[in-house]
Amino acid sequence: MKKLPLSCVPIGAVGFVDCVAHNKNRLLKDYSYCVGGKTGFTKKARVIPLHISPGGDPVAYFVKGVVIAVRHEDAENILVTIGEE
């Protein structure tokens, strides 16, 4: 299984969140909803990139039953494993 930043996952590929890294300026709390949260990019959450906006940023991701738009700079800090859980 291959680990890479969420920003590098191709549209339609299935990945599973490994961790939400710290950004130098802030922690990505908006996307992680704390580790015990029910929505967002929590560990082992299944994530699928759906659409790239016309301007190229943000990208829409399907995760835990919702679609979340994530900017490229934030997606670089969300590490995922491509392939089976």
N, C-alpha and C positions, 0 to 999 in steps of 0.2 A: 504494500500500500504506500502511496506517495503523499507526503505532506507538503502543502504549499499555501501561500496566502490566498485568501478568498478572492482577491482581485485577479488572480491568475486562473481561476476555475472557468472553463469554457461554458457558454450558455447551454443549458440542458443537462450538464453533467451533475452527478450526485456526489455530494461530499458530506462529511460529518465533522462538526466543530471539535477541534482539539483543544484550543485555548484562545482567549481574547487577551492579547498582549497590551502592555502599557505603551501609550504614546508619550513622547517626550513632553508634550504640552498638557496632556490630560489622560485620565483613564477612560476607556470607552464604556462608561456606565450606561449610556443611552442604548447601546446594543446588547449588553450582557445582562441587564436587569438583575444584577447580583447573581451569584452562582445558584441560589435556590429558587430563582424565578421560574414562572411557568411559560413565559414567552421570551422570545429573543434568542440570541446566540449563546446558549448555554452548552456546556460540555456534552458531546455526543449528539447534539441536535442535528437532524438531517437538514441539509440546505441545498437548494437548487437555484442557480442563477437563471432568471426568466427573460429579462429584457434589459437592453442598454438604452438609455435615454437618447433622443436625437442629438444632443450635444456631446454624448459620450460619457457623461457623469451626471447623476448617479446611476447605479445599476439596481434593478429590482430583484430581490431574492425571496424565494418561498421558504419559510422556516416556521415550523411548529404551527401550521395552519393559517399563517398570515403572510402577506407580502410586505417586505420592508425595503425601502430605498436606502442604499448605503453609498456614501461618497468613496471614490477610489482611495484616497489617503487613509480612510478608516478601514476599508476592506483589506488593506495591506497588513493591518495589525490583527486580523482574525485568521488564525491558522486552521486549516481543515485537512482531513485525510480523504483522498479520493478513493472510491471503491467501496467495498463492503464494510459494514460496521464492525 
